[in-house]
Amino acid sequence: GPALTAAMSALVVEQPGDSVEYLGTYLLSYVKSKEMEASKQEAEKRMAVLLEEANAANAAAEAEAATAAAAQSEKDKEEEVLANELATSTDTASLYGKVLELIKARTNSAAVYLGRKETTDAGVSQIQYLASTQEDMVGKVLKGVAEGEEEGMEGVTWPIFTSSEVEETVVDPETGEESTVTKTVYPEEIVVPNVCREPAIKCFGLPKLGSYVAVPVRYSSCLHENGIEDAPPPPEPVAAEDVDPEAATEATEPVVEEAPPKFSPVLVSSEYIIGFDSVGLGREFTSEEKAFAKKWATKLAEASAEAELKLWNADIATMEATASGEADVVAAIAAAKEAADTAAAAKLGELGEDVSEDEKAYKEVEGKTAAAVEVLAAVKDSLFSLALSSVCPKSETVKALTGLVMIAGYEKATFTDVLTNKVEWSMLKKLINEELIEKIGSIDVTLWTGEGALDGVKGVIEGLEEAGTPFSHIVPTVAVTGAGIAVINAVAAKVEAHTVFETKKEEARVAAEEAAAAAAEG
């Protein structure tokens, strides 16, 4: 073979003294050389395979990274779009669903829900769930307790609303002196690792293995009945001798002074929670997932505060623009009242001599009621403008408007939160429209003649006067509210007069029948 041929050729060339030994050594060396060459080729093949596998792995990793980057880019884009929507919207409630769905997707939750801390008309606190990724959670409540009580709360979420005082050392950056300040802090989260092992947990369905987390959504609200106050007086101007001459000479343009604001917002704390769980998934949430939920809870709180302030400023701008119209509204009410009273008196004078005094008395009350309704209709535009306000009017105004919608026949559920049993301004103002005026103008008093039928309406406006103190900064609340109270009082008087008139008419009929029967017998 080639090995022996090569050995013999080398033997001829070299002419060694010991041909046999040379030939053996050569063949051994040849075999070793070929083995090394084969080993090298095998190594090169293996190296090529490994290199190919490495390249394939790198390519797959790069593709995976690119896919992940694209997915992250889509997530970032989705979050950016939602963040912009929150920042520009004046109706953050319409975005609750999107925020909750985002948190659900990023935290791998089974469900996410938003609850608002409320107080019922009985003074009992509760968490009312307004939005959820699960429809059956909306409208549910976690019951709390009345102020001053500590036991009886449902669930484990309530401590998130409880503040505590902590002392903190601060250093003055100028003097370096240390001082201690007291700060009010709230829990950042409520975490239940396993809901099946927490006896205090409130489950709205069958308990399953999983975790529960609640994070706060807390912001300063200005859309409430006391949300407007007179602005404090502007600071006194700096005296001329206190002005730095050098700073004064540096000014190249005249400073245009803005008119000081007339009103300031009054801020109160509005408290919500975002809860999310992994019930049925049997997993705990990571620190990153909880941090994501907290981030968006903060975004929602900031957006809600900003949206309310925008609405507040819009109301103030409208109020200031119509401030001069208050006198016109009062004049319109006076003119309408005079015209309506004159018309009522004319109708009363047209009654024939055969009309009884009782019927005349009833017709007089009826005329006054019609006059009150006409007065309200004369200022309906001002009434409707009041309904455009995002800031809730004072409670006196809300009571008067509540009495109006009640006397018009609206069901309580159309203007009351069924879970708190309190009047909701956002619901009530939707009823203040042309239909309300029409219903009031065509009230059937027979529907209110039952014993105690008007007690609810009278109770709502108890203590309110037609001409009272201002109920709100919102123009022209006082005049319009007074017209509304006048209508309610007039309708109540008409119902009472109608009852008396019908009673006397029935008594007269019975007496006439008895007299006729007696005459027939005689």
C-alpha positions as CSV (number, residue, x, y, z in Angstrom):
1,G,0.0,0.0,0.0
2,P,1.1,3.7,0.0
3,A,2.7,3.3,3.4
4,L,5.1,0.5,2.3
5,T,5.8,2.2,-1.0
6,A,6.8,5.4,0.7
7,A,8.9,3.4,3.2
8,M,10.8,1.6,0.4
9,S,11.4,4.8,-1.5
10,A,12.8,6.4,1.6
11,L,14.9,3.3,2.2
12,V,16.5,3.5,-1.3
13,V,17.2,7.2,-0.8
14,E,18.6,7.0,2.7
15,Q,20.5,3.6,2.5
16,P,20.5,3.1,6.3
17,G,22.8,0.5,7.9
18,D,19.9,-1.4,9.4
19,S,17.3,-1.6,6.7
20,V,14.8,-3.6,8.8
21,E,14.9,-1.2,11.8
22,Y,14.6,1.8,9.5
23,L,11.7,0.4,7.7
24,G,9.9,-0.4,11.0
25,T,10.6,3.0,12.4
26,Y,9.4,4.7,9.2
27,L,6.2,2.8,9.1
28,L,5.4,3.6,12.7
29,S,6.1,7.2,12.1
30,Y,4.0,7.1,9.0
31,V,1.1,5.6,10.9
32,K,1.4,8.2,13.6
33,S,1.5,11.0,11.1
34,K,-1.7,9.8,9.4
35,E,-3.4,9.4,12.7
36,M,-2.5,13.0,13.7
37,E,-3.7,14.2,10.3
38,A,-7.0,12.3,10.7
39,S,-7.4,13.6,14.2
40,K,-6.8,17.1,12.9
41,Q,-9.4,16.7,10.2
42,E,-11.8,15.3,12.7
43,A,-11.2,18.3,15.0
44,E,-11.6,20.7,12.2
45,K,-14.9,19.0,11.3
46,R,-16.1,19.2,14.9
47,M,-15.0,22.8,15.0
48,A,-16.9,23.6,11.9
49,V,-20.0,22.0,13.4
50,L,-19.6,23.8,16.6
51,L,-19.1,27.1,14.8
52,E,-22.1,26.4,12.7
53,E,-24.2,25.7,15.8
54,A,-22.8,28.8,17.6
55,N,-23.7,30.9,14.6
56,A,-27.2,29.4,14.5
57,A,-27.6,30.0,18.2
58,N,-26.4,33.6,17.9
59,A,-28.7,34.1,15.0
60,A,-31.6,32.6,17.0
61,A,-30.7,34.8,20.0
62,E,-30.5,37.9,17.8
63,A,-33.9,37.0,16.3
64,E,-35.3,36.4,19.7
65,A,-33.8,39.7,21.0
66,A,-35.2,41.5,18.0
67,T,-38.6,40.0,18.6
68,A,-38.4,40.8,22.3
69,A,-37.3,44.4,21.4
70,A,-40.1,44.8,18.9
71,A,-42.6,43.4,21.5
72,Q,-41.2,45.8,24.2
73,S,-41.3,48.6,21.7
74,E,-45.0,47.9,21.1
75,K,-45.6,47.7,24.9
76,D,-43.7,51.1,25.3
77,K,-45.8,52.6,22.5
78,E,-49.0,51.3,24.1
79,E,-48.1,52.7,27.4
80,E,-47.0,56.0,25.9
81,V,-50.3,56.4,24.1
82,L,-52.3,55.6,27.2
83,A,-50.1,58.0,29.3
84,N,-50.9,60.7,26.7
85,E,-54.6,60.0,26.9
86,L,-54.5,60.3,30.6
87,A,-52.5,63.5,30.5
88,T,-54.9,65.2,28.1
89,S,-58.3,63.9,29.1
90,T,-60.8,65.6,31.4
91,D,-62.7,62.3,31.8
92,T,-60.2,59.9,33.4
93,A,-63.1,57.6,34.4
94,S,-63.6,56.7,30.7
95,L,-60.0,55.4,30.8
96,Y,-60.3,53.2,33.9
97,G,-60.8,50.1,31.7
98,K,-57.7,50.7,29.6
99,V,-55.5,51.2,32.7
100,L,-56.8,48.1,34.4
101,E,-56.3,46.0,31.3
102,L,-52.8,47.3,30.9
103,I,-52.0,46.4,34.5
104,K,-53.6,43.0,34.1
105,A,-51.4,42.2,31.0
106,R,-48.1,43.5,32.6
107,T,-48.6,41.8,36.0
108,N,-50.0,38.5,34.6
109,S,-53.1,38.9,36.9
110,A,-56.3,37.0,36.9
111,A,-58.2,40.2,37.5
112,V,-57.7,43.9,38.2
113,Y,-60.3,46.2,39.7
114,L,-60.6,49.9,40.9
115,G,-62.5,50.8,44.0
116,R,-63.4,54.2,45.6
117,K,-63.6,54.9,49.3
118,E,-67.0,56.3,50.0
119,T,-69.3,57.1,52.9
120,T,-72.9,56.2,52.9
121,D,-75.7,58.6,54.0
122,A,-75.6,56.7,57.3
123,G,-71.9,57.6,57.8
124,V,-70.6,54.1,57.2
125,S,-67.5,53.9,55.0
126,Q,-67.2,51.4,52.1
127,I,-65.1,50.6,49.1
128,Q,-67.2,50.7,46.0
129,Y,-65.8,49.0,42.9
130,L,-66.3,51.2,39.9
131,A,-64.4,49.3,37.2
132,S,-62.9,45.9,36.7
133,T,-61.5,43.5,34.1
134,Q,-64.2,41.2,35.4
135,E,-67.7,42.6,34.9
136,D,-69.1,40.9,38.0
137,M,-66.9,43.0,40.3
138,V,-68.5,46.3,39.2
139,G,-71.0,47.4,41.8
140,K,-69.6,45.2,44.6
141,V,-68.6,46.8,47.9
142,L,-66.4,46.1,50.8
143,K,-68.2,47.3,53.9
144,G,-66.4,49.5,56.4
145,V,-67.5,51.0,59.7
146,A,-68.8,54.3,61.0
147,E,-66.2,56.9,62.1
148,G,-64.8,56.1,65.5
149,E,-65.4,52.4,65.2
150,E,-62.6,49.9,64.5
151,E,-64.2,46.5,64.2
152,G,-66.4,45.1,61.6
153,M,-64.5,46.0,58.4
154,E,-64.7,43.5,55.6
155,G,-61.5,42.2,53.9
156,V,-57.8,43.2,54.3
157,T,-57.7,46.3,52.2
158,W,-58.8,49.0,54.7
159,P,-55.4,49.6,56.3
160,I,-54.2,51.2,53.1
161,F,-56.3,54.2,54.0
162,T,-54.8,54.5,57.6
163,S,-52.0,57.0,58.0
164,S,-49.3,57.1,60.6
165,E,-46.8,59.7,61.8
166,V,-43.1,59.2,61.3
167,E,-40.2,61.4,62.3
168,E,-37.5,62.3,59.8
169,T,-34.2,64.1,60.1
170,V,-33.6,66.8,57.6
171,V,-30.5,68.9,57.0
172,D,-30.6,72.5,56.1
173,P,-28.5,72.9,52.9
174,E,-27.3,76.3,53.9
175,T,-26.4,76.0,57.6
176,G,-25.9,72.2,57.7
177,E,-28.1,72.1,60.9
178,E,-30.2,69.0,61.5
179,S,-33.8,69.1,62.5
180,T,-36.6,66.6,63.0
181,V,-39.9,66.9,61.1
182,T,-43.0,64.8,61.4
183,K,-44.5,63.4,58.2
184,T,-47.8,61.7,57.5
185,V,-47.3,58.5,55.6
186,Y,-49.7,55.8,54.2
187,P,-48.9,52.1,53.3
188,E,-47.7,51.7,49.8
189,E,-49.3,48.3,49.3
190,I,-51.3,45.5,50.9
191,V,-50.0,42.0,50.0
192,V,-51.6,38.7,50.7
193,P,-49.3,35.9,49.4
194,N,-52.0,33.2,49.5
195,V,-55.6,34.2,49.8
196,C,-56.6,30.7,50.9
197,R,-54.6,31.0,54.0
198,E,-55.9,34.5,55.0
199,P,-59.1,34.1,57.0
200,A,-59.9,37.9,56.8
201,I,-59.9,38.0,53.0
202,K,-63.2,38.8,51.3
203,C,-63.8,36.7,48.3
204,F,-66.5,37.6,45.8
205,G,-66.3,34.1,44.3
206,L,-65.0,30.7,45.1
207,P,-61.6,30.9,46.9
208,K,-58.7,29.5,44.9
209,L,-55.0,29.5,45.3
210,G,-53.4,32.8,44.4
211,S,-52.1,36.1,45.7
212,Y,-53.8,39.5,46.2
213,V,-52.2,43.0,46.1
214,A,-53.8,46.4,46.6
215,V,-52.1,49.8,45.8
216,P,-53.5,53.2,46.6
217,V,-54.7,55.9,44.2
218,R,-54.8,59.1,46.2
219,Y,-55.1,62.6,44.9
220,S,-56.4,66.1,45.8
221,S,-59.9,66.7,44.5
222,C,-61.5,70.1,43.9
223,L,-64.8,69.0,42.4
224,H,-66.9,69.0,45.5
225,E,-69.5,71.3,47.0
226,N,-66.9,73.3,48.9
227,G,-64.4,73.3,46.1
228,I,-64.5,77.1,45.5
229,E,-63.3,79.8,47.9
230,D,-62.3,83.4,47.5
231,A,-58.7,83.8,46.7
232,P,-56.4,85.3,49.4
233,P,-55.5,88.9,48.8
234,P,-52.3,89.4,46.6
235,P,-49.1,90.3,48.4
236,E,-48.3,93.9,49.0
237,P,-46.2,95.5,46.3
238,V,-42.5,95.9,47.0
239,A,-41.6,99.4,48.2
240,A,-39.4,101.5,45.9
241,E,-36.6,101.8,48.5
242,D,-36.5,98.0,48.7
243,V,-35.9,97.4,45.0
244,D,-32.3,96.6,44.0
245,P,-31.2,99.5,41.6
246,E,-29.0,97.3,39.6
247,A,-31.7,94.7,39.1
248,A,-34.1,97.5,38.1
249,T,-31.8,98.8,35.4
250,E,-31.3,95.4,34.0
251,A,-35.0,95.1,33.0
252,T,-35.3,95.9,29.3
253,E,-39.1,95.1,28.9
254,P,-42.0,96.4,30.9
255,V,-43.5,93.7,33.2
256,V,-47.2,93.1,32.4
257,E,-48.9,92.3,35.7
258,E,-51.7,89.7,35.6
259,A,-54.9,90.3,37.4
260,P,-54.9,88.3,40.7
261,P,-57.3,85.3,40.7
262,K,-60.7,85.9,42.4
263,F,-61.1,82.3,43.5
264,S,-59.0,79.4,44.7
265,P,-59.7,75.7,44.6
266,V,-60.3,73.9,47.9
267,L,-58.6,70.5,47.9
268,V,-59.8,67.4,49.7
269,S,-58.3,63.9,49.6
270,S,-60.0,61.5,47.2
271,E,-59.0,57.9,47.8
272,Y,-59.2,54.9,45.5
273,I,-57.4,51.5,45.4
274,I,-56.3,49.3,42.5
275,G,-56.5,45.7,43.5
276,F,-55.2,42.8,41.5
277,D,-55.0,39.0,42.1
278,S,-53.7,35.8,40.7
279,V,-56.6,33.7,42.1
280,G,-56.7,30.5,40.2
281,L,-53.2,30.9,38.8
282,G,-51.5,30.0,42.1
283,R,-48.6,32.4,41.9
284,E,-47.2,35.4,43.8
285,F,-46.5,38.7,42.1
286,T,-42.9,39.8,41.6
287,S,-41.5,43.0,42.8
288,E,-41.3,44.3,39.2
289,E,-45.0,43.5,38.7
290,K,-46.0,45.3,41.9
291,A,-43.8,48.3,41.0
292,F,-45.6,48.5,37.6
293,A,-49.0,48.6,39.2
294,K,-47.8,51.3,41.6
295,K,-46.4,53.4,38.7
296,W,-49.7,53.4,36.9
297,A,-51.7,54.0,40.1
298,T,-49.6,57.1,40.5
299,K,-50.2,58.1,36.8
300,L,-53.9,57.7,37.3
301,A,-53.9,59.8,40.5
302,E,-51.9,62.6,38.8
303,A,-54.1,62.5,35.7
304,S,-57.3,62.6,37.9
305,A,-56.1,65.6,39.9
306,E,-55.0,67.4,36.7
307,A,-58.3,66.7,34.9
308,E,-60.4,68.0,37.9
309,L,-58.3,71.2,38.0
310,K,-58.9,71.7,34.3
311,L,-62.7,71.3,34.8
312,W,-62.5,73.6,37.8
313,N,-60.7,76.3,35.9
314,A,-63.3,76.0,33.0
315,D,-66.1,76.4,35.5
316,I,-64.4,79.5,37.0
317,A,-63.9,81.0,33.6
318,T,-67.6,80.5,32.8
319,M,-68.6,81.8,36.1
320,E,-66.6,85.0,35.8
321,A,-67.9,85.5,32.2
322,T,-71.5,85.3,33.4
323,A,-71.0,87.1,36.7
324,S,-72.5,90.3,35.3
325,G,-75.7,88.3,34.4
326,E,-76.8,87.8,38.0
327,A,-78.6,91.1,38.0
328,D,-80.3,90.2,34.7
329,V,-81.5,86.9,36.1
330,V,-82.9,88.6,39.2
331,A,-84.7,91.1,37.0
332,A,-86.0,88.4,34.7
333,I,-87.4,86.5,37.7
334,A,-89.1,89.7,39.0
335,A,-90.6,90.5,35.6
336,A,-91.8,86.9,35.1
337,K,-93.3,86.8,38.6
338,E,-95.1,90.1,38.1
339,A,-96.5,89.0,34.7
340,A,-97.5,85.6,36.0
341,D,-99.2,87.1,39.1
342,T,-101.1,89.5,36.9
343,A,-102.3,86.7,34.7
344,A,-103.3,84.6,37.7
345,A,-105.2,87.5,39.2
346,A,-107.0,88.1,35.8
347,K,-108.1,84.5,35.6
348,L,-109.3,84.6,39.2
349,G,-111.4,87.7,38.4
350,E,-113.0,86.0,35.4
351,L,-114.6,83.4,37.6
352,G,-118.4,83.7,37.8
353,E,-120.4,84.6,40.8
354,D,-121.7,81.1,41.1
355,V,-118.2,79.8,41.9
356,S,-117.9,78.8,45.6
357,E,-115.4,80.5,47.9
358,D,-113.7,77.1,48.3
359,E,-113.2,76.8,44.6
360,K,-112.0,80.4,44.4
361,A,-109.4,79.7,47.1
362,Y,-108.2,76.6,45.2
363,K,-108.0,78.5,41.9
364,E,-106.0,81.2,43.6
365,V,-103.4,78.6,44.8
366,E,-103.5,77.0,41.4
367,G,-102.7,80.4,39.8
368,K,-99.8,81.0,42.2
369,T,-98.4,77.5,41.3
370,A,-98.6,78.3,37.6
371,A,-96.9,81.6,38.3
372,A,-94.0,79.9,40.1
373,V,-93.6,77.5,37.2
374,E,-93.6,80.3,34.7
375,V,-90.9,82.1,36.8
376,L,-88.7,79.0,36.7
377,A,-89.3,78.6,33.0
378,A,-88.2,82.2,32.5
379,V,-84.8,81.5,33.9
380,K,-84.4,78.0,32.6
381,D,-81.3,78.9,30.6
382,S,-79.6,79.9,33.8
383,L,-80.8,76.7,35.4
384,F,-79.4,74.7,32.5
385,S,-76.1,76.6,32.7
386,L,-75.8,75.5,36.4
387,A,-76.2,71.9,35.3
388,L,-73.1,72.3,33.1
389,S,-70.9,72.9,36.1
390,S,-68.4,70.2,37.0
391,V,-68.0,71.6,40.5
392,C,-70.8,70.4,42.7
393,P,-72.9,73.3,44.0
394,K,-73.4,73.8,47.8
395,S,-75.6,71.3,49.5
396,E,-78.5,73.8,49.7
397,T,-78.6,74.1,46.0
398,V,-78.4,70.4,45.5
399,K,-81.3,69.9,47.9
400,A,-83.4,72.4,46.0
401,L,-82.7,70.8,42.6
402,T,-83.3,67.3,44.2
403,G,-86.7,68.5,45.4
404,L,-87.5,69.7,41.8
405,V,-86.7,66.4,40.2
406,M,-88.6,64.6,42.9
407,I,-91.7,66.8,42.5
408,A,-91.4,66.2,38.7
409,G,-91.7,62.4,39.3
410,Y,-88.2,61.2,38.7
411,E,-87.3,57.9,40.5
412,K,-84.7,58.1,43.2
413,A,-82.4,55.7,41.4
414,T,-82.0,58.3,38.6
415,F,-80.1,60.8,40.8
416,T,-78.9,58.7,43.7
417,D,-76.0,56.3,44.1
418,V,-77.8,53.2,45.2
419,L,-74.8,51.9,47.1
420,T,-74.3,55.1,49.2
421,N,-77.9,56.3,49.1
422,K,-76.5,59.8,48.5
423,V,-77.4,62.3,45.7
424,E,-74.8,62.2,42.9
425,W,-74.3,65.6,41.2
426,S,-73.0,63.9,38.0
427,M,-76.4,62.1,37.9
428,L,-78.6,64.9,39.1
429,K,-77.4,67.5,36.6
430,K,-78.3,65.2,33.7
431,L,-82.0,65.6,34.7
432,I,-81.9,69.4,34.6
433,N,-83.2,70.0,31.1
434,E,-86.3,70.9,29.0
435,E,-88.0,67.7,30.0
436,L,-87.8,68.7,33.7
437,I,-89.4,72.0,33.0
438,E,-92.2,70.3,31.0
439,K,-92.8,67.7,33.7
440,I,-93.0,70.4,36.4
441,G,-95.4,72.4,34.2
442,S,-97.8,69.4,33.9
443,I,-97.7,68.0,37.4
444,D,-100.7,65.9,38.3
445,V,-101.4,66.9,41.9
446,T,-103.6,63.9,42.4
447,L,-100.4,61.8,42.5
448,W,-99.3,63.6,45.6
449,T,-102.5,63.8,47.5
450,G,-102.0,60.6,49.6
451,E,-101.2,61.0,53.3
452,G,-97.5,61.8,53.6
453,A,-96.9,61.7,49.9
454,L,-95.0,65.0,49.9
455,D,-93.1,64.3,53.1
456,G,-90.0,63.2,51.3
457,V,-89.8,66.3,49.1
458,K,-90.5,68.6,52.0
459,G,-87.8,66.8,54.0
460,V,-85.2,67.5,51.3
461,I,-85.8,71.3,51.2
462,E,-86.6,71.7,54.9
463,G,-85.0,74.9,56.2
464,L,-84.4,76.4,52.8
465,E,-85.9,79.8,51.9
466,E,-86.8,81.2,48.6
467,A,-84.7,84.3,49.3
468,G,-81.8,83.2,51.4
469,T,-78.1,83.6,51.7
470,P,-75.8,82.7,48.7
471,F,-75.5,79.0,48.3
472,S,-72.5,78.9,46.0
473,H,-70.0,80.9,44.0
474,I,-71.6,79.5,40.9
475,V,-73.6,82.2,39.2
476,P,-76.6,82.6,39.2
477,T,-77.2,79.9,41.8
478,V,-79.0,82.0,44.4
479,A,-81.8,83.3,42.1
480,V,-82.3,80.0,40.3
481,T,-82.4,78.0,43.5
482,G,-84.9,80.4,45.0
483,A,-87.1,80.0,41.9
484,G,-86.9,76.2,42.3
485,I,-87.8,76.3,46.0
486,A,-90.8,78.6,45.2
487,V,-92.1,76.0,42.7
488,I,-91.8,73.2,45.3
489,N,-93.6,75.2,47.9
490,A,-96.3,76.3,45.4
491,V,-96.9,72.7,44.3
492,A,-97.1,71.6,48.0
493,A,-99.6,74.3,48.7
494,K,-101.6,73.3,45.6
495,V,-101.7,69.7,46.7
496,E,-102.9,70.7,50.1
497,A,-105.5,73.1,48.7
498,H,-106.6,70.5,46.2
499,T,-107.1,68.0,49.1
500,V,-109.1,70.5,51.1
501,F,-111.2,71.5,48.1
502,E,-112.0,67.9,47.1
503,T,-112.8,67.0,50.7
504,K,-115.2,69.9,51.0
505,K,-116.7,69.2,47.6
506,E,-117.3,65.6,48.7
507,E,-118.8,66.8,52.0
508,A,-121.1,69.1,50.1
509,R,-122.2,66.4,47.8
510,V,-122.9,64.0,50.6
511,A,-124.9,66.7,52.5
512,A,-126.9,67.5,49.4
513,E,-127.7,63.9,48.9
514,E,-128.8,63.5,52.5
515,A,-130.9,66.7,52.3
516,A,-132.5,65.4,49.1
517,A,-133.2,62.1,50.7
518,A,-134.7,63.8,53.8
519,A,-136.9,66.0,51.6
520,A,-138.2,63.0,49.7
521,E,-139.0,61.2,52.9
522,G,-140.9,64.2,54.2
